[in-house]
């Protein structure tokens, strides 16, 4: 698991390096793929201490309970569904709008490219850079498939960690709850970043907690210290032997440094993938440093935590230095009021923040009932949190109060998830940005369910819990299947539906792009005004503004006082045609222009 995560990180940074030196060619991309493979094969000869996080994924089928068997079947079924949905041409808005264009255009130019107007394409892209592999190999569905793999590996990571530190049944339920979140399944087949970020964050969290556990046992600091590994992980001797764990005492100091370094590497990769990773790292750093300051017995670890933070920041730094060099703002396009930024302004920066919040205006009462609203009102709309998480968290997370013996890992994951949830509620209300902590929250819910089922409660109560669990998972599966039916990917995959017809169903304005591809002469340049993200499939030069899709024409009109100067401005930018969405323009651009500018444009 750790080698897989680190290997993807190495590949991403090597491809990024090729783009920096102007050597981004398809052949070299595939040479890069061989390096982690060779490293993996060589490293198999000697198992590293940090890899001790991994465990056999599946125990003997006979040892699995009925709930565990059903859970694994559901997990595999959802995985198959996600893989099938991944084999389509990319169509998700953010994917074709700004996740895929940098990888595609950089490969075509054989170097890192600046995409003017497409501000969101210039964010950290440790995950997005991996999409280059698909373009190098000619498989347009590869980015979709890669994101699907990230999602499933995140679920496996939850299972591995949960099995080590809690019961196997809790681990299975945690993985099941996470992987059946409707929004997780929905974006699994999209060329997005969120599940890659979640995967690396999970590995960073788990590696840190593994290091913390090793320190506790070696220095006798943990209040719940046990005599052997099986007891520390809350496993009975039989289950410990099934898991392949040694039940003899662990030698002090074993595997301490390796796990902490691995944690830093994964948090660095997360920060290099998306700005959300920077927020998640900051929470982790505050909690880790806070422990060193508040707990007297841990103050001597302060230096190690600072080194951990330094390594993580160093790993992420190339992406922020790239932004600083290209735009003057390391966090482009956010924090404009502090750093400014090329091709951006204060008005758009303020409007962008409103978009991040989904246009939702929150009052105090709204924050107090947010868990309820997130569950009940969740929908794939901006005013519905742009996602569905299902009822599992609202129902099962409160049950953690019945978990009597809460070990350090349980408490840390709970605090970490709660802190991020509060920050998320303030800075963003989109479900996608919540997914990185829905993963550990799923494990906490699984632990709560397992403790109730295995506790000394009445049989009737246990039956009720199982029935509720079935209804919750059933609701999630129903939402996943309904969404899959809307996509209906089998037609385009099997050839019964043409690629153009599929894209016409899935992408707003694709028919217009198809028309321009078939009818405009070579060398044409199209200015898109409120044209959506279908421009990604244009075979001609495109001039596009992401988010606010009228900025270029506003700047041109502002500088033009006659029809001749207007035409000259178009020629300079290589624009031969304009694609207007008049229904939107009438409410937006045209309603704000002066009469003379309107006449100038309509000529």
N, C-alpha and C positions, 0 to 999 in steps of 0.2 A: 504493500500500500504506500509506504513512504517513498520507496524507490520510484514508483509510478508517478507520484506527485512531484518529486524532485526532478525526475526525468523530463516531464513536460515543461517544468520551469527552465531547465537547461536548454531545451530546444527553443523555447520562446526567446530567450536572451541571445542565443546564437543567431537566430534569424534576424533579430533586431540589430545585432552587430553587423551582419551582412548588409542590411539596409543603410547603416550609417556610413559604411566604406564604399557604397556604390557597387556591391557585388551580389545583389539579390537576384540570383538566377535560379531557375527551377532545378537544375542539376545540383547546384550547391545546397539547395534546401534539402534534397534527399540525402546528400552526403552528411548534412547536419543530423538527420534522423538516425544515422548509423552510430553516432558517438554515444548517446545514452544507451543504445542497445548493447554496444560493446562493454560499456561501464557496468551495465546490469549483469551481463554474463560473467564478467570478471569478479564482481562483488559477491556473486553467489557462492564463491569458494570460501568466503569468510563472512559469517553473519555479524553485522555490526550491532553494538549495544542499542543504538537508537532504533534499530529495526525491531527490537523486542516488543514494540507496540502491536505488531501483527500477530494474529492467531489464525488457526485453521478456520475457514469461513463456515463450513458446515460440519456439524458433528454427525455421528451415525444417525441414520434416519430413524432407527428404532428408539433412540434416546430422546427424540423430539416429541413434545406434547402435541395434542391436536391443534391447539391455537398456533403453535409454532409452525406446524406443517402447513396449515391453511395460510398463514402469513407469508411463508416462503413462496407458495403457489401464486398468491396475489402479487407479490413483488415481481416475480418472473413474468407474469401476465402483463403487468403495467410496463415492464421493461420492453417486452415484445411490441406492445402498442406504441410506445415512444420511438422505438427504432424504426418501425414502419412509417410513422409520421415524419421521421427525420429524412427519409429518402426522397423528399420532394424538392423542387427548386425553392430557394429562400423566398419568403413572402412577408415575414413579420416586419412591421414598420421600422422599428429601431435597427433591426438587422440590416435591411437594405438601405436605410437612411444614413447610418454612420458607423456601424460595427464592421461591415464588410468592405465598403469603399476604400479605406486606408490600406488594407491588406492587398486588395486587387490592384489598386493604382500604383502602390509601391512596387509590386512585382513587375508590372508593366514597365515602370520607369527604372527598375533595377536599383532603386535607392529609396530612402525615406522621402515622402512627399508631403508638402503642406497643401491642405485642401481649403482654399479660400472660400469663405461663406459657410462652410460646414464645420461650425465651431465644436460640435460635440464629437467630431471625428478626431479631435486633437487631444483627447483625454489619455490617461495611462492605458496601455493596451497589452499587458502581458498575456491575457487570454486571447484577445483579438489578433495578436500577431501569429498565433497558432493557426488561424484560419488561412494563412498564406499557404500552408501545406495543401489544402484543398485546391486552391487556384493553380499551384504548381503541378498538381497531378491531374487537373482537368475535371475533378469531381465537385460539382457545384453544391452537392448535398453534404459534403464533408463537414463544413462548419456546423450544420444542424446536428449531425451525428456526434461530433465531438462534444457539443453541449449536452447531448443526451447521455453520453458516457460520464461526463462530469457529475450529472445528477445522480446516476446510479451508484457511482463510486462514493458520493457523499453519503448515500444510504448505507452502503457497505461499511464506510468509516464509522457511522453511528453504531452499527451492529458490533464491529470489532471492539470499539472502545467500551460500549455498554456491556459486552460479554466479559471483558477483562475486569471491570470495576464493579459490576453489578450482576444481576442474574441474567442468564442467557435469554430467558423469556422476556425480560424487560428490554434487552437489546433488540430482539426481533420486533417487538411492538413499537419501539422507538423508530426503527427503520421503516416499519410499515406506515406509521402515522405520518412521517415526513414524506415518504415517496408517494403517498396517496393524497397529499395536499393538492387540490385541483389546480392551483396556480403553478405549482412545481411541475406537474405533468404537462400543463399547457405550454410552458416555455421550454420544456426539455427538448422539444423538436425544433426550436428556433435557434438561430445563430446569435445567441445573446451571451452575456458575460456572467450573469448572476450565479449560476450553478458552479461555474469554475471558481468564482470568488468564494462561494460557500464551501466548496471542497477544500481549498487551501486554508481558509479560516479554521475549519474543523481540524485539519491536521496540525495547524499551529497551536490551537487550543489543547488538543489532546497530547501533543508532544510536551507542551509546557506542564500540564498536569501530571504527566508521567515523570518528568524531571522533579517536580515538587514532591511526588510520592516517594521517589528514590531518596531525596534529601531527608524527608521525614523519617524514613525507616533507618537510614544510615546514621543520622545525628540524634535519633530518639526525641524528635520534637513533636511528633504527631500525638495528639491526645488519644487517638483510637488505634495506637500501634498494636500490631499483631505479631505472632511468632513466625509466621511464614507467609509466602506470597499468596497462597490460596485464601487465607483468612483476610488478608488486606483487601483482596478483590471481592470479598463477600461470597466466596464460593465454598461449598462443602468439599471435603477431600475427594469424593468421587467425581464431582463436576470439575474440580481442578485437574485431576488426572486426565479426564476426557479432553480438556482444553489444551493439554500438553504443557501445563505449568508445573514448575518444580515446587514442591512443598517444603523444601529445606530453606533455612534462613538465607537471606540475600546478604552478600558481603557489603560492608559499608562503602559508599562512594561509587558503587558499580553503575556505569551508564549515566552519570550525572551530567557531564559536560555535553555529551553527544546529543541528548534529547533537547537541551536548551538551545543549542546551535540550530538544530533542525527546526525547532519552533520559530526561531528568528528568521530562518530562510523562508518558511511558509508565510509568515506574516509580511515579509518583504514582498513576496510574490503577490499576496492579496492587495497590498497597497499599490503595487504596480499594475493592478488589473482595473481598479475602479476607485474613485474617491471615497466610496463607502468603506473600502478597506482601510483607509486612513482613519476613519472614525472608529472602526472596530479595533484597530491597533491601539489607538489612543486610550480607549476604555481599558484594554488589556494592560497597557503600560501603567495607567493610573492605579489599577488594582494591584498589580505586582509590586510597584514602588510603594504603594500605600501599606502593603503588608510589611515591607522592610522597615518602614518608618514607625508604624504603630506597634508592631509586635517586636518586643525587645530582643527575643531570641533569634530573629531573622535579620537583624541589622547588618550582620556580617555578609549577607548575600546581596547587599545593595550594589556592590561593584559588578557582580555577575549580571544583575538585571540591567544595569546601565550598558554593559557590553552587549547583552541580548538586544536591547533597543537600538544600539548603534549598528549592529549587524543588519537588523531588519530595515532600518532607514537607508543603509548603504545599498542593500539589494534593490530597494524601490527607487533610489535616487536617479538612475538614468532617465526614467520617464519624466520626472519633474524637472530635471536639467534640460531635457529636450524641449519641454514647454517653455521654460525660461528663455532659452535661446531663440525659439521661433516666435514667441508671442510676448515675451517680457513678463509673463505671469506663470509661475510654476504650477498654479492650480487652475489654469485656464479651463473654462471661462468663468469659474466661480471666484469669489473674493475680489470682484472687479474694483470695489471701492478702495481696496488696499493696494492692489498690484496693477490695476488697469489691465490692458490686454489688446493685442492687435486685432483689428476688425470687430471690435465690440464696443458697447457704450453703456452708460449708466441706466438709460431707459430700458434697453433690452435686458440688462442684467437684473433689474427689478422685476420685469415681467417674467423672466425666466424662473425666478424664485416662486412666483405665483403658480407657474406651471408645475414646478416640482411638488408643490403642495396639492396639486390636483384641482386648483381653483377653489378649495374648500376653506371656508371661514369657520374657525373653531372657537367656541366659547368654553368657559370653565366647565359647564355641565357636559359639553361634548367630550372633553378630555376624560371626565370621570366615568362616562359610560362607553368609552372608546372600545374596550374589549367586546362589549355587546354589539356595538354598531359594526365593528370590523367583521364580526361573525354573521350577523343578520343582514346587514346592508351590503356586504361584499359583492361586487359585480365587476365585470370587465368593462367598466366605464370610469371616467375621471372622478365623478362624484360618488363612485362606489369603491374607492380605494384601488381601482384598476386591478382588481384581483379577488380571488376567493380562497380563503384558508380552510373553510369547513368548520364544523362545530367541535372538533376534538379538543382544542386548546381551552375553549370556554368551559367545557364540561370536565375535562380531566386534570388540567393544571391546578385548579383549587384543591384537588385531592392530595396534593403533596403535603398538606398539613397532617395527613395520617401516616406519613413516612417518619417513623420515630427515630431511627438511627441514620442521620444524614451525615455521610462522610464528607471529607473535604472536597472531593470532586463534585458531589451533588450540590453542595453549598456554592461553590465557585461558579458552576454553570448557571445556577439560578440567579445569582447576583449579576453576573455578566449579561445574561439575557434580559433581565429587568432593567438594567441601566441603559442598554441599547434601545429597548422598547420606548423608554421615556424620551431619549434623544430623537429617535425616529418619529415619534408623535409631534415633536417640535419642528424638525427640519424637513420632514417628508412624510407623506401619508400614502405612499404607494406600497402595495403588498410585496412587489419584487424586491424592494430595498429592505424588507423585513425578513426575507427568506434565510439569510445567513444565521439568524438567531432562532428561527423556527426549527432549525436542525437540532441544536442542543435542547430546545424546549420540547421537541418531540420525544427525546430520550427521557427527560424528566417526567413527561406524561406517562410514558411506558413504565417507568419505575413505580410511579404512584399506583397504576393499575395492578401491576404485579404484586406489590406489597399488600394491597387489599385482597387480591385473590388468594394469596398465600398466608394471610394473617388469620387470626382466630375469630373470624367473623362468621355470621350465620350463612348457611348454604343458600338461603333465599336471596340475601344481599349479593352474594357472588354471582348468582344467576342473573340478577338485575344488571350488574356491572357488565357481564358478558353480553347480554342482550343490547345494552346501550352501545357497547363497543362495536357490535355487529351493525347496528343502525348507523353509527357515525361513519364507519368504513364504507358501508353500503352507500350512504349519501355521497361520499367523496368519489367512489367508483362511478356512481351514476353521473356525476358532473363531468368526470373524465371521459366517459363513453359518449355523452351528449356532445361534448366539444370535439371529440375525434370524428363523430358522425358528420358534423358540420364541415370539417376539413375534407373528409372523404378522400384520403390520399391514395387508395388502391388503384383508382382509375389512371392517374398519371404515372404511377409506378409500373403498372402492367402494360401501359400503352393504350388502354381503352379510351383514355382522355388525353388530348394533345396538351403539350406543355403550355401553349398560348391560352388555351381554354381554361386550364387550371389557374394560371396566373391572372386571367381576366376575372375569375371568380373570387380570388383571394386578395387582389391588390386594386385599390382605388385608382382609377385612371389608367390602368394598364392598356386598355384598348386604344387609348390615344397614343401611347408610346409605340404600340405595335403598328399603328397607322403611320407614324412618323418614320419608323424603321423601314417600312416598305415603300414610302413615297418621297421622302426628302432626299435630295442628291447628296453624294459624298462631300464632306467638307462643311456640312451645315453645322451651325451652332445654335442651340436652343436655350433661351432664357425662360426658366420656369417661375411662374408667379402663382402661388397657391396650387401647385400641381401635385402635391403629395410627394411620396417617396418612390413613385414608379419610375422616375428618371434613372434609377439604378440600372434598368434594363435598356436604356437608350444606347443605340450604336453610334450616336453622334456626340459631338462635344456638348457638354451641358454646363450651364451657369445656374447654380442653385444656392439658395439661402436655407440652411436648416433652421428649424423652429419658426422663426419669423420670415415667411417666404416672400417678402416684398421689399427687403432691404436694398438690394441692388438697384431695382427700378426707382426707388425713392432717391437714392444717391445720384443716379443718372439724371432724373428729372430736376433735382435741386441744382445741378450744375449746367442744365440746358435751358437756354432762353429762346431757342428757335428750333425749327424742325431739322435744319442742317447740323446744328451742334448735337442734337439728339442722335441723328444717324451716325455722326462721327464717333460718339461715345459707344454706340453699338459695335461699330467696326473695330474700334480699339480692343474691345473685349471678345471679338470673334463671334458676335451674335448676329445671326441671319434670320432667325425666327423667334417669336414669342409665344409661349403656351400660357394662356390665361384661363383661370377658372373664374368666369364672370360672376357667377352666383355668390362666391365669397368676396370677390373684388368689390362688388357693389356695396357690401356691408363694411368692408375694411378700407382698402386703398382709395377707391373712388370717393368714398364719403368724406375723406380727409384732405383730398387734393383741391387746390384752387381751380376755378373755372378754366383759366388759361392753360394750366398743366394738364387738365383733363382733355382739352381740345388738342393739345400737343401730342398726347399719347394716342388719341383716337384717330389721328391722321394716318 
